[in-house]
Amino acid sequence: MFDWEAREQAEYSRSTHVSFVELTKRSYLTASGTAPKRTADPTFLAKAAAVTKLAQLISEGPKAGIEVPGFKDY
C-alpha cells in the first residue's frame, strides 16, 4: 500500500506554518453537469454511482494483475 505519510511528506505536512508545495501529477475521475437538487437528482445519483464503480474497478486492477500506470493504493 502507498504510504503518503512516508512517501509524500512535503505534500501532507502537519506544520502549523503556512507553506506552498508543488504537487505531483494527479488524475481524477469526474462527472460533469449540474444537479440543483443534488442527492435528490436521479441523474446526479447515476453519475455518482458510475464514478464510484469506475474508481472501485481501477483500485482493484493491480490485484487482478492489470497494470494501471501511476496508480497508488492509498
C-alpha positions as CSV (number, residue, x, y, z in Angstrom):
1,M,0.0,0.0,0.0
2,F,1.2,3.5,-0.8
3,D,2.0,5.3,2.4
4,W,1.6,9.0,1.7
5,E,3.0,10.0,5.1
6,A,6.3,8.3,4.3
7,R,6.5,9.0,0.5
8,E,5.0,12.5,0.1
9,Q,5.7,14.2,3.4
10,A,6.1,17.6,1.9
11,E,2.7,17.4,0.3
12,Y,0.9,16.4,3.5
13,S,2.7,18.4,6.2
14,R,1.0,18.9,9.5
15,S,3.1,22.0,10.2
16,T,1.3,24.9,11.8
17,H,3.1,27.3,9.5
18,V,1.6,28.2,6.1
19,S,3.7,26.9,3.2
20,F,3.3,26.1,-0.5
21,V,4.2,22.8,-2.1
22,E,4.5,21.7,-5.7
23,L,2.1,18.8,-6.1
24,T,2.9,15.8,-8.3
25,K,0.6,15.0,-11.2
26,R,-2.9,13.9,-10.2
27,S,-5.7,12.2,-12.1
28,Y,-9.3,12.4,-11.0
29,L,-12.5,10.8,-12.1
30,T,-15.2,13.3,-12.6
31,A,-18.8,13.7,-13.9
32,S,-19.9,16.9,-15.4
33,G,-23.3,18.6,-15.3
34,T,-25.5,20.4,-12.8
35,A,-27.6,19.0,-10.0
36,P,-29.6,21.7,-8.2
37,K,-31.4,19.0,-6.1
38,R,-28.1,17.2,-5.5
39,T,-28.8,13.8,-3.9
40,A,-32.5,14.1,-4.9
41,D,-31.4,14.3,-8.6
42,P,-31.6,10.9,-10.3
43,T,-29.1,11.9,-13.0
44,F,-26.6,13.1,-10.3
45,L,-27.0,9.8,-8.4
46,A,-26.5,7.7,-11.6
47,K,-23.3,9.7,-12.4
48,A,-22.0,9.4,-8.9
49,A,-22.6,5.6,-8.9
50,A,-20.8,5.3,-12.2
51,V,-17.8,7.3,-11.0
52,T,-17.7,5.2,-7.8
53,K,-17.9,1.9,-9.8
54,L,-15.0,3.0,-12.0
55,A,-12.9,4.0,-9.0
56,Q,-13.5,0.6,-7.5
57,L,-12.5,-1.2,-10.7
58,I,-9.3,0.9,-11.0
59,S,-8.4,0.3,-7.4
60,E,-8.8,-3.5,-7.9
61,G,-6.8,-3.6,-11.1
62,P,-3.3,-4.2,-9.7
63,K,-4.7,-7.0,-7.5
64,A,-6.0,-8.7,-10.7
65,G,-2.7,-8.3,-12.5
66,I,-3.9,-5.2,-14.5
67,E,-1.2,-2.5,-14.5
68,V,-2.6,1.0,-14.1
69,P,0.2,3.5,-14.8
70,G,0.8,5.9,-11.9
71,F,-1.7,4.0,-9.7
72,K,-1.1,4.4,-5.9
73,D,-3.0,2.3,-3.5
74,Y,-3.8,4.7,-0.6
